[in-house]
């Protein structure tokens, strides 16, 4: 299900991307490059696909590797 995930947004290596840093449920930061259209830099969030699996909230980030991250449900917002 599409959701917004809170993140820190910075400029990417190229003009059509951002670097987004998300916090895992364990508190560790993960930074990936995403297309600018996948992020809301005004509100500090990135569009993700979210799933509940075995009591965990799992998201798929919109980076080129489709990174799978375990996040805190409180960091998600409706899309």
C-alpha positions as CSV (number, residue, x, y, z in Angstrom):
1,X,0.0,0.0,0.0
2,X,1.4,3.4,-0.9
3,X,2.5,5.6,2.1
4,X,4.7,8.5,2.9
5,X,7.7,7.8,5.1
6,X,9.4,10.6,7.2
7,X,13.0,11.1,6.1
8,X,15.8,13.7,5.8
9,X,16.2,15.0,2.3
10,X,19.3,16.4,0.7
11,X,20.4,17.1,-2.9
12,X,21.5,14.0,-4.8
13,X,24.5,13.5,-7.1
14,X,22.4,14.5,-10.1
15,X,19.8,17.3,-10.6
16,X,16.9,14.8,-11.0
17,X,17.4,13.0,-7.7
18,X,17.5,13.5,-3.9
19,X,19.4,11.7,-1.2
20,X,16.9,10.5,1.4
21,X,18.0,9.2,4.8
22,X,15.4,7.0,6.6
23,X,15.6,5.6,10.1
24,X,15.2,1.9,10.5
25,X,13.1,0.5,13.4
26,X,16.3,-0.2,15.2
27,X,17.4,3.4,14.8
28,X,20.1,3.0,12.2
29,X,20.0,5.5,9.3
30,X,20.0,4.3,5.6
31,X,20.6,6.7,2.8
32,X,19.6,6.1,-0.8
33,X,19.2,8.1,-4.0
34,X,15.6,8.5,-5.2
35,X,14.0,10.4,-8.1
36,X,12.8,13.9,-7.2
37,X,9.2,13.0,-8.1
38,X,9.2,10.3,-5.4
39,X,10.0,12.7,-2.5
40,X,8.3,15.7,-0.9
41,X,11.2,17.9,0.1
42,X,8.8,20.5,1.6
43,X,7.5,18.0,4.2
44,X,10.5,15.7,4.6
45,X,9.0,12.5,3.3
46,X,9.4,9.9,0.6
47,X,6.7,7.8,-1.1
48,X,7.1,4.1,-0.3
49,X,5.2,0.8,-0.6
50,X,4.4,-0.4,2.9
51,X,3.5,-3.9,4.2
52,X,2.9,-5.6,7.5
53,X,4.8,-8.8,7.8
54,X,5.2,-11.0,10.9
55,X,4.4,-8.0,13.2
56,X,6.9,-5.7,11.4
57,X,6.3,-2.7,9.2
58,X,8.3,-3.2,6.0
59,X,8.7,-0.6,3.3
60,X,10.2,-0.7,-0.2
61,X,12.1,2.5,-1.0
62,X,11.9,3.9,-4.5
63,X,15.7,3.7,-5.2
64,X,17.2,1.8,-8.0
65,X,17.7,-1.3,-5.8
66,X,14.1,-1.2,-4.4
67,X,15.7,-1.4,-0.9
68,X,13.6,-3.2,1.7
69,X,13.6,-1.6,5.2
70,X,12.0,-2.4,8.5
71,X,10.7,0.9,9.9
72,X,8.6,2.2,12.8
73,X,4.9,2.5,12.0
74,X,4.9,6.0,13.6
75,X,7.1,7.2,10.7
76,X,4.5,6.4,8.1
77,X,1.8,8.8,6.9
78,X,-1.2,8.1,4.5
79,X,-0.5,8.7,0.8
